[in-house]
Amino acid sequence: MKKLGGYQSSLLRKTRRVKQQLQKDTQQLRQKILADLERMFDIAKQAVEAAGHDKKMAKQVQHWIRIMAYLGQVMDNLAESLDEAKALQYLERLERMVREAERNQTESGTA
């Protein structure tokens, strides 16, 4: 009967290498996503600042502030761990929020 120890140690080495690569890739992906989300936060902040204190734009400003708050929550959650399914849910909700803000802006005629 042949000894299987060589196969086991080889498989363990490969498993560790794949695990390390996955952790490295996940960390890099998380950093890229967080950087993109920070840029999105800055864009939303610029929209708020551009509106200034114009009372006609108060509703739009509220939408953009909500988007900023949501982006902050998403960044906080993704900084802890990267769950691809949750990240997609976050981004889908963000898309809906932006479309809603866009729709309200068009309806109020402040585009």
Stockholm file with secondary structure:
# STOCKHOLM 1.0

chainA/1-111         MKKLGGYQSSLLRKTRRVKQQLQKDTQQLRQKILADLERMFDIAKQAVEAAGHDKKMAKQVQHWIRIMAYLGQVMDNLAESLDEAKALQYLERLERMVREAERNQTESGTA
#=GR chainA/1-111 SS CCCCHHHHHHHHHHHHHHHHHHHHHHHHHHHHHHHHHHHHHHHHHHHHHHHTTCGGGHHHHHHHHHHHHHHHHHHHHHHHCCCHHHHHHHHHHHHHHHHHHHHHHHHHTCC
#=GC SS_cons         CCCCHHHHHHHHHHHHHHHHHHHHHHHHHHHHHHHHHHHHHHHHHHHHHHHTTCGGGHHHHHHHHHHHHHHHHHHHHHHHCCCHHHHHHHHHHHHHHHHHHHHHHHHHTCC
//
